[in-house]
Amino acid sequence: MGHHQNEKLTKKLSEFAFDFSYDDLPSEVTEQAKLFILDTLGCALGGRTQAKEEVSWITMFAGSQNSKGNSTIFGEKERTSAATAALANGAIAHTIDFDDTHMPSITHLGSSLVATTFALGEELNSNGKDIIEAFVLGFDVAGRVGRCAMPSHYKYWHPTATFGGIGAAVAGAKLLKLDSKQIEMTIGLAADAAGGLRYGVDNGDFSKSLHPAMAAMKAVLFAQLINNGATGPLGILEYSSGFFNAFSEEPNFEPLLDRLGEYYEISVGGLKSYPTIQCSHTAISKTLELVQENGLHKDDIAEVSIVQSETMPGQGMNYTPQSPLAARLSTPFAVSLGLQDGGVSLERFTEDTLADPEINEIMSRIKIDSSTQLAEEHPNTVASIVDIKTRDGRSFSGKQIFAKGDPNNRMTAIEIEDKFRKLSVPILGKEKVTQVTSKINNLQEIQDLNEITQILR
C-alpha cells in the first residue's frame, strides 16, 4: 500500500468520531452495547466477592488518595475523582477475567470503556444515550486500531492495555464533546502512552488487571488535559515512528477506515460463558458435552486430547498454575475442574482447589496441542477438536468452532442477565440487582447516570 494513502488516517478517524451519533446507531447495536455494559458491571461486582484480595489492593490505594469528585467506585460508598474511579473500576472489572472479548483484536474492551464512561459520565451528568454513544464509539475505534496492528502486536503486547487505552480515550473525548482536532490529539496522547506487556496474560499476576485500569485512568487524564487546552500529537497512528509502525511488525492500515459507520465492531464482540481465558472455552464445553452425552465418569477417562487453533505459543497451557488468576488462564486446569464438577464455576478458583490432588491428577491425563491449520480454517475464534479415550478402549470425539457467547453462538439476553444476577447478588442483593438490570436495559431513557451509580455504591 503506497504511503500517500496512509496520510491523515488519524485525522479521518477523529472526524468520524466527532460526527458519530447515538441517533445513527441501529437498534441491535444499542441493545448489544447495553448487554455489554451490564455484563461488565457484573464482572466488576463479581470481582468484589471472588477476587477480594486483588480488589482490596486497588480500593485501598483509591481510598488513600482523598480525591474529591462525583465518581463511583463500584461497591464503595465514598465518591472520588473521575481518574481515580476509572483506575479502580477498570481493575475491578478485569480481576476475574470474565469480561467480554473482541476476537479480531483479542481485546477485552468493556472493562476500560465502562470504567471510563461511568467515571466521566458521573462528573458530567451525562445521560444514558451519551454513555451508549461513547461506549460504542470507543469499542469501534479500539477494534479497528487492533485489526491494523494484529496479529504480530500480540507477540509482546496485551491488547486490552494498548488498543483499550486508545478506544477509552476516544470515549472520554466524546463525553467531553471535544472537536475532531481535539479528539485526534487525545488519540495521540493515548497512543503515545500505550503499554502493557503480555507477561501478565501468561503468568496471571496483577499487571493484567492493571491494564484496563491504566487504559481508563489515562483516558480520563488525556481527555481532560485536551479539554483544558493542552496539545497532543496529530497523525500519530500513521506517523513513520508512530503507533502502528512501533507496535506491529507488519501493520495493515486498511481496516482502520474500512466501512466506517456501516458496521460496528461491537457487533463482533463476544461475552464469556465461563470465567476462564477465552482460548479454553471451546475445549471445556466440548469435553463436558462428550462426557455428558456418553454418560462417562471422570474415572473412566484415560486421556483427553485437545487440539486447538494456535493463538500464541504456550497460551493457556500452564499445567502448574500458582494462583487463582493463573488457574483461570489455564486450559488444562479449567477442563479438569469441569471434569471434576460437571461444570466450571467462579467460586471454585481458590487456593484449596489449586491444591486438590484429584484435579491435579486429572490434569495429567489432558494433552493439548495447537494447530495452525485450525486457526487458518476458522479465523477469529479458538476452535477445538476433543478426543476422549476411556480406560476400556472406547473413544469419543467432537469439534467445536465457536464458544457459547461468541457472536456466532450468542448468549441470549436472559442468559446474560442471569450471569449478571449470579455475579452481583452477593454484593447488591436481589432487589438492587433487578433495579440495575432494568435501568441498564432502558439506558437510553436514563436522564442522569447517577440514577444507576447510586445503586452501585
For each residue, the residues with C-beta under 8 A, 3 or more apart:
1: 5 6 252 253 254
2: 5 6
3: 6 7
4: 7
5: 1 2 253
6: 1 2 3 9 238 253
7: 3 4 235 238
8: 11 12 235 238
9: 6 12 13 235 237 238 253 256 257
10: 13 14 184 187 188 234 235 236 237 238
11: 8 14 15 180 184 234 235
12: 8 9 15 16 257
13: 9 10 16 17 141 144 184 187 237 256 257 260
14: 10 11 17 18 180 181 183 184 187
15: 11 12 18 19 180
16: 12 13 19 20 257 260 261
17: 13 14 20 137 141 170 173 174 180 183
18: 14 15 178 179 180 183
19: 15 16 180
20: 16 17 24 133 137 140 174 261
21: 24 25 133
22: 25 30 129 130 132 133 444
23:
24: 20 21 261
25: 21 22 29 30 132 133 136 264
26: 29 30 264
27: 30 31
28: 31 32 267
29: 25 26 32 33 136 264 266 267
30: 22 25 26 27 33 34 132 136 444
31: 27 28 34 35 413
32: 28 29 35 36 266 267 269
33: 29 30 36 37 132 135 136 139 266
34: 30 31 37 38 132 440 441 443
35: 31 32 38 39 271 413 416
36: 32 33 39 40 100 110 135 139 266 269 271
37: 33 34 40 41 110 114 131 132 135 440 443
38: 34 35 41 42 416 417 420 436 437 440 441
39: 35 36 42 43 99 100 110 271 416 419 420
40: 36 37 43 44 93 99 100 110 111 113 114
41: 37 38 44 45 74 93 114 420 424 436 440 456
42: 38 39 45 46 98 419 420 421 422 423 424
43: 39 40 46 47 93 94 96 98 99 110 111 423
44: 40 41 47 48 74 75 89 92 93 111 114
45: 41 42 48 49 74 75 423 424 427 428 456
46: 42 43 49 50 96 98 346 422 423 424
47: 43 44 50 51 54 55 92 93 94 95 96
48: 44 45 51 52 55 74 75 92 427
49: 45 46 52 426 427
50: 46 47 95 96 275 346 347 349
51: 47 48 54 55 95 96 324 325
52: 48 49 55 56
53: 56 57
54: 47 51 57 58 91 95 206 209 325
55: 47 48 51 52 58 59 75 91 92 95
56: 52 53 59 60
57: 53 54 60 61 206
58: 54 55 61 62 87 88 91 92 209 213
59: 55 56 62 63 73 76 88 92
60: 56 57 63 64
61: 57 58 64 65 88
62: 58 59 65 67 73 76 80 84 85 87 88
63: 59 60 76 78
64: 60 61
65: 61 62 80 81 84
66:
67: 62 80 81 83 84
68: 80 81
69: 79 80 81 82 84 85 123
70: 79 82 122 123 450
71: 79 80 81 82 84 85 86 118 119 120 122 123
72: 76 79 85 118 119 122 453 454 456 457
73: 59 62 76 78 80 84 85 88 89 92
74: 41 44 45 48 89 92 93 456
75: 44 45 48 55 92 427 456 457
76: 59 62 63 72 73 80 88 457
77: 457
78: 63 73
79: 69 70 71 72 85 122 457
80: 62 65 67 68 69 71 73 76 84 85 88
81: 65 67 68 69 71 84 85
82: 69 70 71 85 86 119 120 122 123 220 224
83: 67 86 87 119 217 220 221 224
84: 62 65 67 69 71 73 80 81 87 88 217
85: 62 69 71 72 73 79 80 81 82 88 89 115 118 119 122
86: 71 82 83 89 90 115 116 119 120 213 216 217 219 220
87: 58 62 83 84 90 91 115 213 214 216 217
88: 58 59 61 62 73 76 80 84 85 91 92 115 213
89: 44 73 74 85 86 92 93 111 114 115 118 119 213 216
90: 86 87 93 94 111 112 115 116 212 213 214 215 216 217
91: 54 55 58 87 88 94 95 209 210 212 213
92: 44 47 48 55 58 59 73 74 75 88 89 95
93: 40 41 43 44 47 74 89 90 99 110 111 114 115 212
94: 43 47 90 91 97 99 108 111 160 208 209 211 212 213
95: 47 50 51 54 55 91 92 209 325
96: 43 46 47 50 51 275 328 346 349
97: 94 208 275 276 277 325 328 329
98: 42 43 46 272 275 346 423
99: 39 40 43 93 94 108 110 111 272
100: 36 39 40 108 109 110 269 270 271 272
101: 106 107 108 269 270 271 272 278
102: 105 106 107 108 109 139 142 143 146 265 268 269 270
103: 106 268 270 278 380 381 406
104: 143 146 147 150 265 268 380
105: 102 142 143 145 146 147 149 150 159 163
106: 101 102 103 146 150 154 159 278 311
107: 101 102 142 143 146 159 160 163 164
108: 94 99 100 101 102 111 160 164 212
109: 100 102 112 113 138 139 142 143 160 163 164 167 269
110: 36 37 39 40 43 93 99 100 113 114
111: 40 43 44 89 90 93 94 99 108 114 115 160 164 212 216
112: 90 109 115 116 160 164 165 167 168 212 213 215 216 219
113: 40 109 110 116 117 134 135 138 139 142 164 167 168 171 216
114: 37 40 41 44 89 93 110 111 117 118 135
115: 85 86 87 88 89 90 93 111 112 118 119 168 212 213 216
116: 86 90 112 113 119 120 134 138 168 169 171 172 215 216 219 220
117: 113 114 120 121 126 131 134 135 138 171 172 175
118: 71 72 85 89 114 115 121 122 131 449 453
119: 71 72 82 83 85 86 89 115 116 122 123 216 220
120: 71 82 86 116 117 123 124 126 172 175 176 220 223
121: 117 118 124 125 126 130 131 134 175 449
122: 70 71 72 79 82 85 118 119 125 126 449 450 453
123: 69 70 71 82 119 120
124: 120 121 130 175 176
125: 121 122 448 449 450
126: 117 120 121 122 130 131 134 175 448 449
127: 130 131 446 447 448 449
128: 131 132 442 443 444 445 446 447 449
129: 22 132 133 443 444
130: 22 121 124 126 127 133 134 175
131: 37 117 118 121 126 127 128 134 135 175 443 449
132: 22 25 30 33 34 37 128 129 135 136 443 444
133: 20 21 22 25 129 130 136 137 174
134: 113 116 117 121 126 130 131 137 138 171 172 174 175
135: 33 36 37 113 114 117 131 132 138 139 171
136: 25 29 30 33 132 133 139 140 264 266
137: 17 20 133 134 140 141 170 171 174
138: 109 113 116 117 134 135 141 142 167 168 169 170 171 174
139: 33 36 102 109 113 135 136 142 143 167 264 265 266 269
140: 20 136 137 143 144 167 264 265 266
141: 13 17 137 138 144 145 166 167 170 187
142: 102 105 107 109 113 138 139 145 146 163 164 166 167 168 170 265
143: 102 104 105 107 109 139 140 146 147 163 167 265 266 268 269
144: 13 140 141 147 148 255 256 257 258 265
145: 105 141 142 148 149 163 166 167 237 243 256
146: 102 104 105 106 107 142 143 149 150 153 159 163
147: 104 105 143 144 150 252 255 256
148: 144 145 237 244 248 251 252 253 254 255 256
149: 105 145 146 152 153 162 163 243 244 247 248 251
150: 104 105 106 146 147 153 154 159 248
151: 154
152: 149 155 248 249 250
153: 146 149 150 156 157 159 162 247 248
154: 106 150 151 157 159 198 311 312
155: 152 198 249 312
156: 153 197 198
157: 153 154 161 162 195 196 197 198 247
158: 161 162 196 197 198 200 201 208 211
159: 105 106 107 146 150 153 154 162 163 164
160: 94 107 108 109 111 112 163 164 196 208 211 212 215
161: 157 158 164 165 194 195 196 211 212 214 215
162: 149 153 157 158 159 165 166 194 195 196 247
163: 105 107 109 142 143 145 146 149 159 160 166 167
164: 107 108 109 111 112 113 142 159 160 161 167 168 211 212 215
165: 112 161 162 168 169 190 193 194 196 214 215 218 219
166: 141 142 145 162 163 169 170 187 190 191 194 243
167: 109 112 113 138 139 140 141 142 143 145 163 164 170 171
168: 112 113 115 116 138 142 164 165 171 172 190 215 216 218 219
169: 116 138 165 166 172 173 186 187 189 190 218 219 222 223
170: 17 137 138 141 142 166 167 173 174 183 186 187 190
171: 113 116 117 134 135 137 138 167 168 174 175 219
172: 116 117 120 134 168 169 175 176 186 219 220 222 223 224
173: 17 169 170 176 178 182 183 186 187 223 226
174: 17 20 133 134 137 138 170 171 177 178 183
175: 117 120 121 124 126 130 131 134 171 172 223
176: 120 124 172 173 223 224 227
177: 174
178: 18 173 174 182 183 186 223 226 227
179: 18 182 183
180: 11 14 15 17 18 19 183 184
181: 14 184 185 234
182: 173 178 179 185 186 226 227
183: 14 17 18 170 173 174 178 179 180 186 187
184: 10 11 13 14 180 181 187 188 232 234 235
185: 181 182 188 189 226 230 231 232 233 234
186: 169 170 172 173 178 182 183 189 190 222 223 226 232
187: 10 13 14 141 166 169 170 173 183 184 190 191 232 236 237
188: 10 184 185 191 192 232 233 234 235 236
189: 169 185 186 192 193 218 222 225 226 232 233
190: 165 166 168 169 170 186 187 193 194 218 219 222
191: 166 187 188 194 233 236 237 242 243
192: 188 189 232 233 236 243
193: 165 189 190 218 222
194: 161 162 165 166 190 191 243 247
195: 157 161 162 214
196: 157 158 160 161 162 165 200 207 210 211 214 215
197: 156 157 158 200 207
198: 154 155 156 157 158 201 202 312
199: 202 203 205 207
200: 158 196 197 203 204 205 206 207 208 209 210 211
201: 158 198 204 208 277 315 329
202: 198 199 314 315 318 329
203: 199 200 326
204: 200 201 208 318 321 322 323 325 326 327 328 329
205: 199 200 208 323 325
206: 54 57 200 209 210
207: 196 197 199 200 210 211
208: 94 97 158 160 200 201 204 205 211 325
209: 54 58 91 94 95 200 206 212 213 325
210: 91 196 200 206 207 213 214
211: 94 158 160 161 164 196 200 207 208 214 215
212: 90 91 93 94 108 111 112 115 160 161 164 209 215 216
213: 58 86 87 88 89 90 91 94 112 115 209 210 216 217
214: 87 90 161 165 195 196 210 211 217 218
215: 90 112 116 160 161 164 165 168 196 211 212 218 219
216: 86 87 89 90 111 112 113 115 116 119 168 212 213 219 220
217: 83 84 86 87 90 213 214 220 221
218: 165 168 169 189 190 193 214 215 221 222
219: 86 112 116 165 168 169 171 172 190 215 216 222 223
220: 82 83 86 116 119 120 172 216 217 223 224
221: 83 217 218 224 225
222: 169 172 186 189 190 193 218 219 225 226 232
223: 120 169 172 173 175 176 178 186 219 220 226 227
224: 82 83 172 176 220 221 227 228
225: 189 221 222 228 230 232
226: 173 178 182 185 186 189 222 223 229 230 231 232
227: 176 178 182 223 224
228: 224 225
229: 226
230: 185 225 226
231: 185 226
232: 184 185 186 187 188 189 192 222 225 226
233: 185 188 189 191 192 236 239 242
234: 10 11 181 184 185 188
235: 7 8 9 10 11 184 188 238 239 242
236: 10 187 188 191 192 233 239 242 243
237: 9 10 13 145 148 187 191 242 243 244 256
238: 6 7 8 9 10 235 242 244 253
239: 233 235 236 242 243 245
240: 245
241: 245 246
242: 191 233 235 236 237 238 239 245 246
243: 145 149 166 191 192 194 236 237 239 246 247
244: 148 149 237 238 247 248 251 253
245: 239 240 241 242 248 251
246: 241 242 243
247: 149 153 157 162 194 243 244 251
248: 148 149 150 152 153 244 245 251
249: 152 155
250: 152
251: 148 149 244 245 247 248
252: 1 147 148 255
253: 1 5 6 9 148 238 244 256
254: 1 148 258
255: 144 147 148 252 258
256: 9 13 144 145 147 148 237 253
257: 9 12 13 16 144 260
258: 144 254 255
259: 262 263
260: 13 16 257
261: 16 20 24
262: 259
263: 259 267
264: 25 26 29 136 139 140 267
265: 102 104 139 140 142 143 144 268 269
266: 29 32 33 36 136 139 140 143 269
267: 28 29 32 263 264 407
268: 102 103 104 143 265 380 407
269: 32 36 100 101 102 109 139 143 265 266 407
270: 100 101 102 103 278 403 405 406 407
271: 35 36 39 100 101 405 411 416 419
272: 98 99 100 101 275 276 278 281 403 405
273: 281 285 403 404 405 411 415 419
274: 280 281 284 285 334 344 403
275: 50 96 97 98 272 328 344 345 346 349
276: 97 272 280 281 284 328 329 330 331 334 344
277: 97 201 280 315 316 328 329 330 331 334
278: 101 103 106 270 272 281 382 403
279: 283 308 309 311 315 316 331 382
280: 274 276 277 283 284 316 330 331 334 335
281: 272 273 274 276 278 284 285 382 403 404 405
282: 285 286 308 381 382 383 384 400 401 402 403
283: 279 280 286 287 306 308 331 334 335 368 384 386 400
284: 274 276 280 281 287 288 331 334 335 338 344
285: 273 274 281 282 288 289 400 403 404
286: 282 283 289 290 384 386 398 399 400
287: 283 284 290 291 304 306 335 338 339 386 388
288: 284 285 291 292 338 339 342 343
289: 285 286 292 293 398 400
290: 286 287 293 294 296 386 388 396 397 398
291: 287 288 294 296 298 301 339 342 388
292: 288 289 295 342
293: 289 290 396
294: 290 291 396
295: 292
296: 290 291 300 301 388 390 396
297: 300 301
298: 291 301 339 340 362
299:
300: 296 297 390 391 392
301: 291 296 297 298 304 339 365 388 389 390 391
302: 365 389 390 391
303: 365 366 367 387 388 389
304: 287 301 335 339 365 366 367 386 387 388
305: 367 369 386 387 388 389
306: 283 287 331 335 366 367 368 369 384 385 386 387
307: 368 369 370 371 374 384 385
308: 279 282 283 311 316 331 368 369 370 371 374 382 383 384 385
309: 279 370 371 374 375 378 381 382 383 384
310: 313 370 371 372 374 375
311: 106 154 279 308 315 316 370 375 382
312: 154 155 198 315
313: 310 370
314: 202 317
315: 201 202 277 279 311 312
316: 277 279 280 308 311 329 330 331 368
317: 314 330 331 332 368
318: 202 204 321 326 329 330 332 333
319: 330 332 333 363
320:
321: 204 318 326 327 329 330 333 354
322: 204 326 354
323: 204 205 326 327 354
324: 51 327 328 349 350 351 354
325: 51 54 95 97 204 205 208 209 328 329 349
326: 203 204 318 321 322 323 329 330
327: 204 321 323 324 330 333 334 349 353 354
328: 96 97 204 275 276 277 324 325 334 349
329: 97 201 202 204 276 277 316 318 321 325 326
330: 276 277 280 316 317 318 319 321 326 327 333 334
331: 276 277 279 280 283 284 306 308 316 317 334 335 368
332: 317 318 319 335 336 363 366 368
333: 318 319 321 327 330 336 337 359 363
334: 274 276 277 280 283 284 327 328 330 331 337 338 344
335: 280 283 284 287 304 306 331 332 338 339 366
336: 332 333 339 340 359 360 362 363 366
337: 333 334 340 341 344 348 353 359
338: 284 287 288 334 335 341 342 343 344
339: 287 288 291 298 301 304 335 336 362
340: 298 336 337 356 358 359 362
341: 337 338 344 345 348
342: 288 291 292 338
343: 288 338
344: 274 275 276 284 334 337 338 341 348
345: 275 341 348
346: 46 50 96 98 275 349 423
347: 50 350
348: 337 341 344 345 353
349: 50 96 275 324 325 327 328 346 353
350: 324 347 353 354
351: 324 354 355
352: 355 356
353: 327 337 348 349 350 356 359
354: 321 322 323 324 327 350 351
355: 351 352
356: 340 352 353 359 360
357: 360 361
358: 340 361 362
359: 333 336 337 340 353 356 362 363
360: 336 356 357 363 364
361: 357 358 364 365
362: 298 336 339 340 358 359 365 366
363: 319 332 333 336 359 360 366
364: 360 361
365: 301 302 303 304 361 362
366: 303 304 306 332 335 336 362 363
367: 303 304 305 306
368: 283 306 307 308 316 317 331 332
369: 305 306 307 308
370: 307 308 309 310 311 313 375
371: 307 308 309 310 374 375 385
372: 310 375 376
373: 376 377
374: 307 308 309 310 371 377 378 383 385
375: 309 310 311 370 371 372 378 379 383
376: 372 373 379
377: 373 374 383
378: 309 374 375 381 383 401
379: 375 376
380: 103 104 268
381: 103 282 309 378 401 402 403 406 408
382: 278 279 281 282 308 309 311 403
383: 282 308 309 374 375 377 378 399 400 401 402
384: 282 283 286 306 307 308 309 399 400
385: 306 307 308 371 374 397 398 399
386: 283 286 287 290 304 305 306 397 398 399 400
387: 303 304 305 306 395 396 397
388: 287 290 291 296 301 303 304 305 395 396 397
389: 301 302 303 305 393 394 395
390: 296 300 301 302 393 394 395 396
391: 300 301 302
392: 300
393: 389 390
394: 389 390
395: 387 388 389 390
396: 290 293 294 296 387 388 390
397: 290 385 386 387 388
398: 286 289 290 385 386
399: 286 383 384 385 386
400: 282 283 285 286 289 383 384 386 403
401: 282 378 381 383 408
402: 282 381 383 406 408 409
403: 270 272 273 274 278 281 282 285 381 382 400 406 409
404: 273 281 285 409 411
405: 270 271 272 273 281 409 410 411
406: 103 270 381 402 403 409 410
407: 267 268 269 270 410
408: 381 401 402
409: 402 403 404 405 406
410: 405 406 407
411: 271 273 404 405 415 416 419
412: 415 416
413: 31 35 416 417
414: 417 418
415: 273 411 412 418 419
416: 35 38 39 271 411 412 413 419 420
417: 38 413 414 420 421 437
418: 414 415 421 422
419: 39 42 271 273 411 415 416 422 423
420: 38 39 41 42 416 417 423 424 433 436 437
421: 42 417 418 424 425 433 437
422: 42 46 418 419 425
423: 42 43 45 46 98 346 419 420
424: 41 42 45 46 420 421 427 428 433 436
425: 421 422 428 429 430 433
426: 49
427: 45 48 49 75 424
428: 45 424 425 432 433 436 455 456
429: 425 432 433
430: 425 433 434
431: 434 435
432: 428 429 435 436 455
433: 420 421 424 425 428 429 430 436 437
434: 430 431 437 438
435: 431 432 438 439 455
436: 38 41 420 424 428 432 433 439 440 452 455 456
437: 38 417 420 421 433 434 440 441
438: 434 435 441 442
439: 435 436 442 443 446 451 452 455
440: 34 37 38 41 436 437 443 452
441: 34 38 437 438
442: 128 438 439 445 446
443: 34 37 128 129 131 132 439 440 446 452
444: 22 30 128 129 132
445: 128 442
446: 127 128 439 442 443 449 451 452
447: 127 128 451
448: 125 126 127 451
449: 118 121 122 125 126 127 128 131 446 452 453
450: 70 122 125 453 454
451: 439 446 447 448 454
452: 436 439 440 443 446 449 455 456
453: 72 118 122 449 450 456 457
454: 72 450 451 457
455: 428 432 435 436 439 452
456: 41 45 72 74 75 428 436 452 453
457: 72 75 76 77 79 453 454
